[in-house]
Amino acid sequence: MKLTDLRGILQYIPRFREKIFIISVDGAIVTDENFANILLDVAVLRSLNVRVVLVHGAAEQIRALAQQQCVTPSDLEGSGVTDSETLKLALTAANRLTHEILEGLSANDLRAACTNAIIAHPVGIIQGVDHLFTGKVERVDVELLQTLLTQGIVPVVPPLGFDGDGKTYRVNSDAVAVAAAEALKATKLIYITTQDGLIRQGKLIRQMLVGDLMEILAQRKSDLAPEGLSKATHAAAACLGGVQRVHIINGRVDEGLLAEVFSNEGIGTLIYANEYQQVRRAMKKDVRSILMLIKSSVATDELVKRTGPMIEKQINDYYIFEIDKNPVACVALHVYPEQRKGELACLYVAPSHENQGIGRKLISFVEDKARESGLSELITLSTQTFTYFQSKGGFGEGTSEDLPSARREKYEQSGRNSKVLVKKLAKPANGEGSLARSANLSLAG
């Protein structure tokens, strides 16, 4: 991402202005050399009137302190048993980290304050084991946090909770971030960790619907890398609690926070709630986005060249697949009503979103639109991706004779010698719903 490309950033500003982001930073990242850049990114967010709450962990620092003092902590993550010695380590580590964060924010001309906004109670006895000083979030002091945010102050929340008697409990920072995000109705929860994101069977998950993540956690938890389980579990909990988007990124990547927030591709893992993906009919203002999407494919002669006026003239034939209101794929359906045929054209998915089933969803969408229009046959032309349409879309090879006469004339004049692919459209059985009833249908499922 080129941060000098202000046009790419400006499209997000109206949606994010005065919205709340919860940024949860692992302790290992706070002491990383790139943390200064993360705080600079936070300063950029604040300059755009994004309201930021910073939550931090302290596991790495507790481990280091324990080694220095030759003691063995009862728990590092704040989810197991916290004995009195470990609580002392946690208090020392958390206070040091909070101070470092406040120093870093001051260096970026940001006002900040450490808070006691997490009200907690003891986890208690679980399966016969007393968890002692391990706490569970009871509630979040929303009024306190909102007051600070309204005054332009960045609240810094340590992994500690306090009860009504003034007792302190160690609380898992991932859980603190979820509680804060839910209570403040945050737009985003961003976990900044030492991993690239959620790793499943050795591969980075770029994005996933929360329902799919919950299924993995319930039935195939071993597919996920152990170090990502806490983030995965709490990301799912956040989405179920009303947070629409949870990001998990590597805090050691320079400009990673801004790249995640201000680009379609991001750098890590995005877990999203059901309303997140959708396909809609294109509008005139989308012409430039379509041209930018297909530019590389036109350059390699995969797609036929289209000009802005050409697309605008047939804009009602085009559809956009969006993620977070940003186009990542497109397709067109040109209808020839007299022959009851339709042409699936200009199907393109951005490289950053390939292999996620978007192409097949758009093919299915166009098929349903064609059926709704009373068409009996769908055709498409391809020079390089015909095997995809055959294997994934169920198309069979045809000839130029299958093309409507008006389309056949353009085909012969183009000299592209594209393969003609054909698919017969069976009418849906009575009572069956089509995949796409309208251009505004959510395709997240």
N, C-alpha and C positions, 0 to 999 in steps of 0.2 A: 504494500500500500504506500502510495506517495502522499505524504501529509501535505505537500504543496498543492495537491489537487483539491482545492477548496470546493469545487462543484460537487465532488463526490461526498464531501462532508456536509455541505449545506442542506442536502435533501433530508438529512436526519434531524437537523436542529429543531424544526417546528414540532416534531413528534416527541423529542426528548426534553424540550425546554420545561423547566420546573418539575420534571419527573424525578423520582427517587431511584437511585442505584445503590444497592447494598454490595460493597466490595469486600470480600472476605479473603484475607491474605494469610497463608501458612507462615508459621514462625521462621521456617527455613528461608523463605523469600525475603522477609524483613531484613535479614542480615546479608542477603546476596548483593553483589555489586550493582545489579540492575535495578534494585529497589528505588534508587534515586530517580531513575527514568520512569518508574511506575508512578511515583508521586508527581512527577512533571506531567504525566498523562492525566492524573487526577486534577491537576491545576487547569489543564485544558478543558476538562469536563466542567469544572466550576466556572470557567470563563464563558462557557456556553449556557450557563444557568441550569446545569444539571445538578441536582441536590445529591450529595454523596455521603453515605455513612460507611465508615471503615471499621470492619471487625477483624481481629487478628487472633491467630493461634499462638502457641508457645511450646509445642512438643519438642522441637529441636533444641531450644534453649534449656528446657528442663533436663533433657538428656545430657547436655554439656555440663550443666551445673552439678548434676548427680555424679558425673565422672570426676569433676574437680574435688568434690567433697567425699568421694569414695562411698557413696550410698547408692542403694538400689531403689529407684522409684517404684511405687506399687502400680502405677499406670501412667502412660505418656499422653494418651489421647483425650482424657477427660470423660471417658465412657465406662471405664472399669472402676476398681476400688481406689479411692484417694485417701491414704492415711495421713496423719498429721505431718509427717516429714515431707511427703510429696506435696501437700498443700503449701508448706513453707517454700518449697522449690518453685511451685507454680506462681505464688505471689511475687517472689523475687524476679522470676523470669518475665512475667506479664508486666510488672511495673517498669522494668528496664526497656522492654519492647515498646510499651506505650510512650515512654519518654523519647525513644529514638524516632518514633513516628511523628510525635509532636514537633521534634526538632526539624525533621525533614519537611513537614508541612509549612513550618515557619520560614524555612529557606525558600519556599515557593510563594511566599507572601499570602499564605492561607491561614485564616483563623481556625483554630481547632480546640476541642476540649475533651478530656477523658470523662466518661460518664459512668454512673452506677444505675443505668437504665434497665438492667436485667434483674428482675425479681425472681428468685429461685427458691426451691425447697429441696430437701434432701431426696435423693433417689430412693433411699431406704434399703430395705432388705429384699433382695431378689433371689429366689430359689435358695433361701437360707443363708445368703451371703450379704452382710452389711456393707454397703458401699461407702459408709462413713461420710467423708467430706465431698463426695461427688454430688453435684446438684443437677436439677432438671428445671428448665425454664418454666416458671409459673405464668408470668406475664411480662410484657414490655412496657416501660413507661413511655408511651407514645407522646404524651404532652411534652415531656422533657425534650425528646428528640426533635419533635416538630418545632418547638420553640427555638432550638439551636439552628435547625435548618432554615427557618424563616429569617433568622438574623445573619445568614451566610456563614455559619460556623459548621465545620466538619466534625460531627461526633465520632470519637474513637472509642470503640467498645472492646474491652479485653475479654478473655474467656473466663470471666468470673461472674458469679451471681450473688445477690445479697438478699437475706430474708428480713422480715420485719423487726427482728431482734438485733440486727446488725451483724449477723454471722455471715461469713464468706464461704462460698462453695465453688469448687472447680466445675466448670461447665464446658462441654465439647463446643469448640468454636464453630464447627459446621452447623450444629443445632442452633447456636445463638444467631447465626446469619439467617437461617430459615425463619426463626421466630421474629426477628426484626423485619425481614422482608414481608412476611404475612401481616404483621401488625401495622406497618407503614404503607401497605398496599404498593410495594415497590414495583416498578416497571421491569427491572432486571435484578437478578442476583448473579454476581460474578465471583466464582471461586478462582483465586490465583494460587497455583500450587507449583510443585516441582515437576509435574508430569505434563505431557503434551495435551492431555485430556483424558477421557475414558478410553481404556484400551480393552478391546474384546478379541480374544484369540489372537493376540499379537498385532492387531490392526486398530488404528485410531478410529473411533466413531466420530464422524463429522457432525452429524445431527441425528436426532431420534425423537420420535413421539413418546411422550411420557408413558402411554399405555404399553408400548413395546418394551421400554426400559423396565417397567414393573413386572412384565412377563418374564424377562430375563432374570430379574432379582428373585422372583418366586420359584422359577423352574430350572434356570441354568446359571446360577450365580457364579459357578466355577469358570464360566466363560470370561468373566471380567477379571482384570488384574487385581490382586488383593489390595494394592495400595490405592486403588480407586473406589473401593467398595463404600467407604463412608461418604464420599462425594456423590456417588451414584444414588445411594439410599436417600440422602438429604435433598438431592436435586429432584427426585421423584416426589418427596414429601412437599417440597416447595411448590411444585406445579399443582399438586392436588390441593394445596392450601390457597391457590389463587394467583401465584406468581406465574406469569405467562411464559417467561424465558429464563432459563438458568444456563450460564456459560461456565465452562471449566477450561482454563487456559494455563499455559506454562509462563510463569512469571520471570523466567530467565530470557525470554525473547524480547529484544529491544522493540519498543513501540507496539508490543503485543496487545496491550489493553485497548489502545485506539484502533488498531487493526481489527480487533474482534468487534468493537462497537460500531465502527464506521465503514464496514465493508460487508458485502453479501457473503463472501467466502469465509471470513473469520480465520482464526488460526487454531482453534481448539475444538471442543465439543459443545454443541448446543442441544439442550433438552427443552422441548417446547410442549405447550398444551394444545388441545385439539383445534382451536381456531386459527392455528398458525399458518397453514399452507392453503392456498386457494388458487383457482384458475378463474379468470374473468375475461370478458370481451375487451379487446384493445380499444383505446381512444386515440384521437389525433395527437395528443401530447405524448403518446407512447412510441411514435414513429422513430424518434431518435434512439430510444432504448432498443427497439427491434433491430435497427441498423447496427448499433454497437454490438448487440448479442451475436449477430450472424456474420460480422465482419471477417473473422478469421476463417470461417467455413467457406465464405465466398472466395477468399483469397486462395484457398486450396482447391477451388472448383468443386467442392462438395455440394454447395448450394448455388443455384443460379443467382446472378447479380440482380438486386432490386434497388431502385432508387427511392428516395423519400416520397416523391410525388406518386410513384407506382403503388407504394404501400398505402399512402393516404387515400388514394382513389378507391382501394378495396379494404379500407380499415375495418369495416364491419365483418370481414371474413377472418380477421386475426384474433387470436386469444393469447393471453399472457399467463404464465405460471409464476406466482409471486411467493417470495419468502420474506416475511416482515415488510410487506409492501414494496419489495424490490424485485424486478423481473429477473428470473434466472433461466427461463425457457419460454419458447413461443411455438405456435403452430397456426396454420391457416386451413380453413375449409372453404374451397371454391365450389359453388353449387351449379350444376347444369340441370335445371329442373325438367327440361323437355326429355332428356335421356334418363332422368331419374338417377343421375350419377353425381358423385362428389369427388373432388380431388383433395387429398390430404397433402398439404404443401408446407414448406418452410418450417419443418420440425427441427428444432435445435435446442439443445440443453447445454448450458455453460459447463466447461470442463470441471469446475469446482464442485458441480452437483451431479456429475455422471455416476452411473452405477448405483443409483438410489431409487430406480423404478419410475422416475419422472417421465421419461420418454414413453413408457408403456401406459402410464396414466393418461398422457395427452392423446395417445392413439385411441384408447378406450373412450376418452371424452369426445373426440371427433366422431368416432363410430356412433355414439349415442346421439350426438347432434344431427348426424346424417339420418339416422332412423327417425328422429323427431320431425325432420323435414320431408319424410316420406321417400327417401332415396333407397334404392335397392342394391347399389354397388358403390364401392369406394375404390378409387385408384390413387396411385402415387408413383412418382418418377424418381429414380435414384441412379447416380453414377457410381457411388462408392459404398453406400450403406444398405444395399438391397438385401444382403443376407440378414441384417437386423430386422427389417420389415418381414422377411419370410419366417425367421425363427421366433421372433418375439411378438409380431403383430398378426401372424396367420395369413399373410398375403401370399398369393401364388403368382408365378410369372405369366404375363400376358404379352400382347403385341400392340403395335400402334393402332390396330383396328379396334381395340377396346376403348380408345380415347374418343370423347365427343368430337365432332368434326371441327369445331372452333379450336379446341385444344390440340387436335392432331396437326392443324396447320402451323401453330406456334412450335410444336415439337419438331416438325420437319425443318422449319426455318432455323432453329437454334443450333443444329449441328452437334449437339451434346451427346447424341446417341445413348440417352439414358435408358435404363431398363424400365419397362412398364410393368407395374405390379398391380394385381387386382384382388379384391376381396368382396365376396357376396355378403350382403347384410341380411341376416334372418330377422324377422320381426320378433320382438320380445313377446313371451307368452303373456296371456291376459293376467293382470294382477301383479306382474313383476315390475318392480321399479327399475328405471334405468340408472346407470352409474352417475350420470350428470343431468339433473333436471333443468339446470339453468347455468348461465355463465358465472354465477356467483357461488357455485357449490364449493363447500370445503372439501379438499381432497386429502386432509391430514390422515384419515384412516386407511 
